[in-house]
Structures are given as C-alpha cells and as structure tokens.
Amino acid sequence: MMRPLRLDYRRRETARPWAGWAGLVLAGLALAGLGWHHRQLAQDIELREAELGRLAQGLRPERAEAASPQGQRLEAELRQAREVLQQLGIPWEDLFAAVEAATTDEVALLGIEPEPRREEVRIVGEAKTYPAVLDYARRLEASAPLAGVHLQNHQIQTQDRERPVRFVLGAAWRGRP
C-alpha cells in the first residue's frame, strides 16, 4: 500500500537575517568599487581627449611624451583617421552616377581609377568603334563632376574578331568638398 504524498507549498523560512544583510553589504561594496573604476576611466578619457585635441590643432603636448613611441603612434593614428574622414567626404555617388549615365550600349566600362588627392580620375573602357569612344568622352565632359576629359590612350584589339577599341580617358574631378 502506498503512502499519501504530502506537498508543502508554503515553506517555512529559517531565521537567517544576517545572510540578507551580508549580501546587501557586498553589493554596496561592489557598487562603490564600480563607481571608483568608472571615475578613473572618465578621467583617463578626459586626458586622452585633451591630448588628441592638442594634436589635432597641430600643437605639441608640453610633456616630452610626444617624442616617445606612444606619442608617435598616436600621431600616426590621428593622421590615418584624418585620411579616412577625407575619403568619406568625397562625393563618390556623383562620380559613379556621371560615369554610368554617359555609358551607352557601344561602350563597356572596365575600370575607374580615382585620385582624390590630385582631383583626377582615369576611366578605362572598351568601345565597339573609335567614334563611340569620342562620343563617350563628350558625354563625360558634359557631366557635372568631370571637366577636361581627354583621351590618354587607345588601342584597337586586333586579336578580337570584332576589333573593339580599348581606351583610357583622363579627367579633372570637380565638386570635391
């Protein structure tokens, strides 16, 4: 015969009030430690931002650390960050839209080689005929971001039976910020 099963849904607490207080004290200490660590990190960030501000203005820090490897590394990183920001500010969409809008069925674009620092661009392509190359150059010249479009090089591909013309166009790139 089986014994009846007794379930105790209302558990009686044992008297351990010190455990709750100990947990509260430990949590308070951990919170105080995190606050102190946060304050230290905030001060470190302020120092580094001030140093970056001085470097960005072209001023040397008063300390001799600028000549240290860490100071040189920081300057190199800052220089690289400036270059990336300049690259992001370039109106790439305007350039690509102009090149794409000028393309016809007779011209195949093979490559675009922008030189943002010199404000120039080289466009490499292939056309069915030489007049198609000249027409493409005229269309590019009429576009807003390009000026002074000129034929740098062209060559008839004699090994291909259709004899397409491979060309390289150069242009000044207007509209830079």
TILUM-226784 format. One line per 10 residues: number of its first residue (from 1); for each residue x negated, y, z negated of N, C-alpha, C. Coordinates in nm, 3 decimals, padded with zeros to 5 digits, m for minus. Example, Ala and Ser with C-alpha at 12.3 -4.5 7.8 and 13.67 -1.06 7.14 Angstrom:
BEGIN
1> m01.319/m00.569/m00.780/m01.230/m00.450/m00.780/m01.320/m00.330/m00.780 ~ m01.285/m00.225/m00.708/m01.367/m00.106/m00.714/m01.290/00.003/m00.787
***
This chain:
BEGIN
1> m00.082/m00.117/00.000/00.000/00.000/00.000/m00.088/00.125/00.000 ~ m00.048/00.226/00.076/m00.128/00.347/00.090/m00.092/00.450/m00.015 ~ m00.196/00.520/m00.052/m00.171/00.628/m00.147/m00.120/00.750/m00.072 ~ m00.040/00.829/m00.136/00.007/00.951/m00.069/m00.107/01.051/m00.055 ~ m00.110/01.120/00.055/m00.212/01.219/00.085/m00.173/01.353/00.026 ~ m00.265/01.410/m00.049/m00.235/01.539/m00.112/m00.328/01.644/m00.051 ~ m00.271/01.742/00.011/m00.347/01.852/00.071/m00.333/01.976/m00.016 ~ m00.446/02.038/m00.046/m00.446/02.158/m00.128/m00.469/02.278/m00.037 ~ m00.361/02.344/00.000/m00.372/02.458/00.090/m00.411/02.585/00.017 ~ m00.398/02.585/m00.109/m00.432/02.703/m00.186/m00.547/02.669/m00.278
11> m00.664/02.695/m00.228/m00.783/02.659/m00.301/m00.806/02.757/m00.415 ~ m00.846/02.707/m00.523/m00.874/02.792/m00.637/m01.018/02.838/m00.629 ~ m01.039/02.966/m00.649/m01.173/03.022/m00.641/m01.247/02.996/m00.771 ~ m01.375/02.970/m00.753/m01.459/02.957/m00.871/m01.512/03.095/m00.903 ~ m01.539/03.120/m01.019/m01.582/03.252/m01.063/m01.730/03.272/m01.033 ~ m01.759/03.341/m00.920/m01.896/03.380/m00.884/m01.895/03.525/m00.834 ~ m01.866/03.618/m00.916/m01.862/03.757/m00.869/m01.999/03.811/m00.835 ~ m02.104/03.756/m00.888/m02.239/03.805/m00.862/m02.281/03.781/m00.716 ~ m02.226/03.679/m00.653/m02.263/03.650/m00.514/m02.216/03.761/m00.421 ~ m02.097/03.812/m00.444/m02.045/03.922/m00.362/m02.126/04.048/m00.380
21> m02.161/04.078/m00.506/m02.241/04.197/m00.533/m02.382/04.183/m00.474 ~ m02.439/04.063/m00.483/m02.573/04.042/m00.426/m02.571/04.061/m00.275 ~ m02.466/04.011/m00.211/m02.452/04.029/m00.066/m02.438/04.175/m00.030 ~ m02.364/04.249/m00.110/m02.345/04.392/m00.085/m02.476/04.468/m00.099 ~ m02.554/04.434/m00.202/m02.684/04.500/m00.222/m02.778/04.468/m00.105 ~ m02.782/04.341/m00.062/m02.868/04.304/00.051/m02.827/04.376/00.180 ~ m02.698/04.387/00.202/m02.650/04.458/00.321/m02.689/04.605/00.313 ~ m02.680/04.665/00.195/m02.720/04.805/00.179/m02.867/04.825/00.205 ~ m02.949/04.732/00.154/m03.094/04.742/00.179/m03.125/04.726/00.328 ~ m03.058/04.634/00.393/m03.080/04.616/00.537/m03.039/04.741/00.614
31> m02.928/04.801/00.574/m02.882/04.923/00.639/m02.981/05.037/00.619 ~ m03.034/05.049/00.498/m03.133/05.153/00.472/m03.260/05.130/00.555 ~ m03.303/05.004/00.568/m03.420/04.973/00.649/m03.398/05.006/00.795 ~ m03.280/04.975/00.847/m03.249/05.008/00.986/m03.244/05.159/01.008 ~ m03.190/05.230/00.909/m03.186/05.377/00.921/m03.326/05.436/00.925 ~ m03.414/05.386/00.839/m03.552/05.435/00.838/m03.621/05.404/00.972 ~ m03.600/05.282/01.024/m03.661/05.243/01.152/m03.607/05.331/01.265 ~ m03.477/05.359/01.263/m03.418/05.445/01.365/m03.479/05.584/01.360 ~ m03.499/05.636/01.242/m03.559/05.769/01.226/m03.701/05.771/01.282 ~ m03.779/05.666/01.256/m03.915/05.658/01.307/m03.914/05.655/01.460
41> m03.824/05.575/01.518/m03.815/05.568/01.665/m03.773/05.702/01.725 ~ m03.681/05.770/01.661/m03.637/05.900/01.711/m03.752/06.000/01.710 ~ m03.833/05.999/01.605/m03.949/06.089/01.600/m04.050/06.054/01.708 ~ m04.071/05.926/01.731/m04.164/05.881/01.835/m04.115/05.925/01.973 ~ m03.985/05.914/01.996/m03.928/05.956/02.124/m03.945/06.106/02.142 ~ m03.921/06.184/02.037/m03.939/06.330/02.046/m04.082/06.366/02.084 ~ m04.179/06.299/02.020/m04.320/06.326/02.052/m04.352/06.295/02.196 ~ m04.304/06.180/02.243/m04.333/06.141/02.382/m04.264/06.232/02.482 ~ m04.141/06.275/02.453/m04.072/06.366/02.543/m04.142/06.501/02.549 ~ m04.191/06.547/02.435/m04.265/06.673/02.433/m04.393/06.661/02.516
51> m04.461/06.548/02.502/m04.583/06.527/02.579/m04.554/06.520/02.728 ~ m04.445/06.452/02.765/m04.406/06.445/02.906/m04.370/06.584/02.959 ~ m04.304/06.664/02.875/m04.270/06.799/02.917/m04.393/06.883/02.945 ~ m04.494/06.869/02.859/m04.619/06.943/02.883/m04.686/06.895/03.011 ~ m04.686/06.764/03.035/m04.749/06.712/03.157/m04.671/06.754/03.280 ~ m04.539/06.756/03.270/m04.457/06.795/03.384/m04.479/06.940/03.423 ~ m04.512/07.025/03.327/m04.538/07.165/03.356/m04.682/07.188/03.401 ~ m04.757/07.082/03.408/m04.895/07.095/03.453/m04.990/07.137/03.343 ~ m04.942/07.140/03.219/m05.029/07.178/03.108/m05.094/07.055/03.050 ~ m05.209/07.071/02.999/m05.280/06.961/02.932/m05.242/06.962/02.785
61> m05.225/06.845/02.725/m05.200/06.843/02.581/m05.320/06.899/02.505 ~ m05.293/06.955/02.390/m05.400/07.014/02.312/m05.497/06.906/02.261 ~ m05.448/06.789/02.243/m05.533/06.682/02.191/m05.624/06.630/02.301 ~ m05.725/06.560/02.262/m05.822/06.504/02.357/m05.772/06.375/02.418 ~ m05.647/06.337/02.388/m05.595/06.210/02.438/m05.567/06.215/02.588 ~ m05.559/06.333/02.648/m05.529/06.342/02.791/m05.638/06.275/02.872 ~ m05.760/06.277/02.822/m05.870/06.214/02.894/m05.876/06.065/02.864 ~ m05.798/06.018/02.770/m05.801/05.877/02.734/m05.732/05.795/02.843 ~ m05.756/05.666/02.846/m05.689/05.582/02.947/m05.537/05.586/02.935 ~ m05.487/05.599/02.813/m05.342/05.605/02.795/m05.287/05.734/02.855
71> m05.357/05.847/02.838/m05.314/05.973/02.896/m05.319/05.970/03.048 ~ m05.423/05.909/03.102/m05.434/05.897/03.247/m05.325/05.807/03.303 ~ m05.294/05.701/03.230/m05.189/05.610/03.275/m05.054/05.682/03.274 ~ m05.032/05.763/03.171/m04.908/05.839/03.162/m04.896/05.939/03.278 ~ m05.006/06.005/03.311/m05.005/06.098/03.424/m04.978/06.025/03.555 ~ m05.036/05.907/03.573/m05.012/05.829/03.694/m04.866/05.786/03.704 ~ m04.807/05.746/03.593/m04.667/05.707/03.592/m04.578/05.827/03.624 ~ m04.613/05.942/03.570/m04.536/06.063/03.597/m04.545/06.101/03.745 ~ m04.663/06.089/03.803/m04.682/06.118/03.946/m04.598/06.023/04.031 ~ m04.597/05.896/03.994/m04.519/05.796/04.067/m04.369/05.825/04.053
81> m04.325/05.866/03.935/m04.184/05.898/03.914/m04.142/06.017/04.000 ~ m04.232/06.117/04.013/m04.201/06.232/04.100/m04.185/06.188/04.245 ~ m04.272/06.098/04.291/m04.262/06.050/04.429/m04.132/05.976/04.452 ~ m04.091/05.896/04.357/m03.964/05.822/04.370/m03.848/05.919/04.375 ~ m03.850/06.023/04.291/m03.743/06.122/04.294/m03.738/06.196/04.428 ~ m03.854/06.225/04.483/m03.857/06.290/04.614/m03.799/06.197/04.721 ~ m03.832/06.069/04.714/m03.780/05.973/04.811/m03.627/05.963/04.800 ~ m03.575/05.968/04.677/m03.431/05.959/04.657/m03.360/06.082/04.709 ~ m03.428/06.196/04.712/m03.367/06.319/04.758/m03.367/06.337/04.909 ~ m03.427/06.247/04.979/m03.435/06.257/05.125/m03.300/06.220/05.185
91> m03.250/06.298/05.281/m03.119/06.269/05.343/m03.129/06.155/05.445 ~ m03.152/06.033/05.395/m03.166/05.917/05.483/m03.041/05.895/05.568 ~ m02.923/05.914/05.509/m02.799/05.886/05.582/m02.787/05.971/05.707 ~ m02.827/06.098/05.697/m02.820/06.187/05.812/m02.909/06.139/05.925 ~ m03.031/06.096/05.890/m03.124/06.046/05.990/m03.069/05.922/06.059 ~ m03.026/05.825/05.979/m02.977/05.700/06.036/m02.849/05.721/06.118 ~ m02.763/05.809/06.072/m02.639/05.837/06.147/m02.672/05.901/06.281 ~ m02.768/05.993/06.285/m02.804/06.059/06.411/m02.865/05.960/06.509 ~ m02.953/05.874/06.460/m03.017/05.775/06.548/m02.913/05.677/06.601 ~ m02.822/05.636/06.514/m02.719/05.540/06.555/m02.621/05.603/06.653
101> m02.585/05.730/06.631/m02.490/05.798/06.720/m02.548/05.819/06.860 ~ m02.678/05.836/06.870/m02.741/05.859/07.000/m02.760/05.730/07.080 ~ m02.752/05.616/07.014/m02.776/05.488/07.081/m02.661/05.454/07.175 ~ m02.697/05.404/07.292/m02.597/05.361/07.391/m02.616/05.212/07.419 ~ m02.534/05.159/07.509/m02.545/05.017/07.546/m02.675/04.988/07.620 ~ m02.737/05.090/07.675/m02.859/05.069/07.753/m02.985/05.079/07.668 ~ m02.970/05.115/07.540/m03.085/05.133/07.451/m03.069/05.042/07.330 ~ m03.178/04.971/07.298/m03.181/04.888/07.177/m03.286/04.946/07.083 ~ m03.246/04.975/06.962/m03.336/05.031/06.863/m03.416/04.917/06.799 ~ m03.549/04.930/06.801/m03.635/04.826/06.743/m03.691/04.867/06.607
111> m03.704/04.997/06.582/m03.757/05.039/06.453/m03.755/05.189/06.435 ~ m03.747/05.228/06.307/m03.754/05.369/06.268/m03.867/05.378/06.166 ~ m03.962/05.467/06.192/m04.076/05.484/06.102/m04.079/05.629/06.053 ~ m04.006/05.656/05.943/m04.006/05.794/05.892/m04.133/05.826/05.815 ~ m04.177/05.950/05.827/m04.289/06.004/05.750/m04.236/06.126/05.674 ~ m04.173/06.104/05.559/m04.109/06.216/05.489/m04.205/06.327/05.449 ~ m04.326/06.294/05.413/m04.421/06.398/05.371/m04.456/06.492/05.485 ~ m04.472/06.435/05.604/m04.506/06.518/05.720/m04.382/06.566/05.793 ~ m04.264/06.525/05.746/m04.136/06.561/05.807/m04.132/06.521/05.954 ~ m04.175/06.398/05.979/m04.173/06.344/06.115/m04.109/06.206/06.111
121> m04.067/06.161/06.228/m04.012/06.027/06.242/m04.054/05.971/06.378 ~ m04.084/05.842/06.379/m04.114/05.771/06.504/m04.002/05.670/06.526 ~ m03.951/05.665/06.647/m03.842/05.574/06.682/m03.893/05.482/06.792 ~ m03.886/05.353/06.767/m03.931/05.254/06.863/m03.808/05.183/06.918 ~ m03.803/05.168/07.050/m03.687/05.103/07.109/m03.718/05.045/07.246 ~ m03.614/04.990/07.304/m03.624/04.930/07.437/m03.500/04.971/07.515 ~ m03.522/05.011/07.640/m03.412/05.055/07.725/m03.413/04.977/07.855 ~ m03.298/04.971/07.918/m03.288/04.898/08.044/m03.364/04.970/08.156 ~ m03.360/05.106/08.152/m03.426/05.184/08.256/m03.497/05.304/08.194 ~ m03.588/05.363/08.272/m03.659/05.481/08.224/m03.564/05.600/08.207
131> m03.469/05.624/08.299/m03.374/05.734/08.276/m03.292/05.715/08.147 ~ m03.266/05.592/08.109/m03.193/05.568/07.984/m03.276/05.615/07.865 ~ m03.409/05.599/07.872/m03.498/05.648/07.765/m03.489/05.800/07.756 ~ m03.494/05.867/07.870/m03.487/06.013/07.872/m03.352/06.063/07.821 ~ m03.244/05.995/07.859/m03.112/06.031/07.811/m03.103/06.014/07.658 ~ m03.160/05.906/07.607/m03.162/05.881/07.462/m03.239/05.992/07.389 ~ m03.352/06.033/07.447/m03.431/06.140/07.387/m03.352/06.271/07.384 ~ m03.277/06.300/07.492/m03.194/06.421/07.496/m03.084/06.415/07.390 ~ m03.022/06.298/07.375/m02.916/06.281/07.275/m02.972/06.303/07.133 ~ m03.092/06.250/07.107/m03.153/06.269/06.976/m03.187/06.416/06.950
141> m03.234/06.484/07.054/m03.268/06.626/07.042/m03.145/06.707/07.006 ~ m03.029/06.667/07.054/m02.905/06.740/07.026/m02.854/06.713/06.884 ~ m02.905/06.612/06.817/m02.857/06.581/06.682/m02.913/06.680/06.580 ~ m02.842/06.698/06.470/m02.878/06.798/06.370/m03.011/06.770/06.299 ~ m03.037/06.649/06.251/m03.158/06.635/06.170/m03.289/06.625/06.248 ~ m03.282/06.610/06.382/m03.405/06.592/06.460/m03.429/06.709/06.554 ~ m03.556/06.743/06.570/m03.595/06.850/06.663/m03.726/06.812/06.729 ~ m03.751/06.867/06.845/m03.878/06.842/06.913/m03.897/06.696/06.949 ~ m03.791/06.630/06.992/m03.801/06.488/07.030/m03.885/06.478/07.156 ~ m03.987/06.392/07.152/m04.075/06.376/07.268/m04.115/06.229/07.282
151> m04.144/06.192/07.405/m04.185/06.055/07.436/m04.335/06.042/07.408 ~ m04.371/05.957/07.313/m04.511/05.937/07.279/m04.574/05.828/07.364 ~ m04.494/05.727/07.396/m04.549/05.613/07.467/m04.434/05.537/07.532 ~ m04.460/05.481/07.649/m04.362/05.390/07.711/m04.437/05.288/07.795 ~ m04.374/05.173/07.809/m04.437/05.066/07.885/m04.328/04.976/07.943 ~ m04.340/04.946/08.071/m04.245/04.855/08.135/m04.288/04.713/08.102 ~ m04.196/04.635/08.051/m04.224/04.496/08.011/m04.216/04.407/08.136 ~ m04.329/04.388/08.201/m04.331/04.313/08.327/m04.312/04.163/08.308 ~ m04.339/04.112/08.188/m04.322/03.969/08.167/m04.174/03.931/08.157 ~ m04.087/04.027/08.130/m03.944/04.002/08.124/m03.886/04.024/08.263
161> m03.796/03.936/08.306/m03.746/03.949/08.444/m03.656/04.071/08.462 ~ m03.595/04.124/08.352/m03.512/04.244/08.363/m03.596/04.371/08.360 ~ m03.725/04.359/08.324/m03.821/04.467/08.320/m03.773/04.587/08.237 ~ m03.742/04.565/08.107/m03.700/04.677/08.022/m03.818/04.769/07.991 ~ m03.787/04.888/07.946/m03.888/04.987/07.912/m03.896/04.997/07.759 ~ m04.011/04.960/07.704/m04.033/04.977/07.560/m04.090/05.116/07.539 ~ m04.038/05.188/07.440/m04.078/05.327/07.422/m04.098/05.360/07.274 ~ m04.172/05.469/07.253/m04.189/05.526/07.119/m04.162/05.675/07.131 ~ m04.064/05.722/07.053/m04.031/05.864/07.050/m04.078/05.923/06.918 ~ m04.124/06.045/06.923/m04.161/06.119/06.802/m04.070/06.238/06.787
171> m04.045/06.279/06.662/m03.958/06.395/06.642/m03.990/06.459/06.508 ~ m03.960/06.589/06.501/m03.967/06.659/06.373/m03.835/06.633/06.302 ~ m03.842/06.618/06.172/m03.726/06.580/06.093/m03.678/06.700/06.015 ~ m03.569/06.764/06.063/m03.512/06.881/05.995/m03.417/06.836/05.885 ~ m03.381/06.930/05.801/m03.279/06.901/05.700/m03.334/06.840/05.573 ~ m03.462/06.849/05.552/m03.519/06.797/05.426/m03.482/06.893/05.315 ~ m03.457/06.837/05.192/m03.423/06.927/05.081/m03.542/07.010/05.037
***
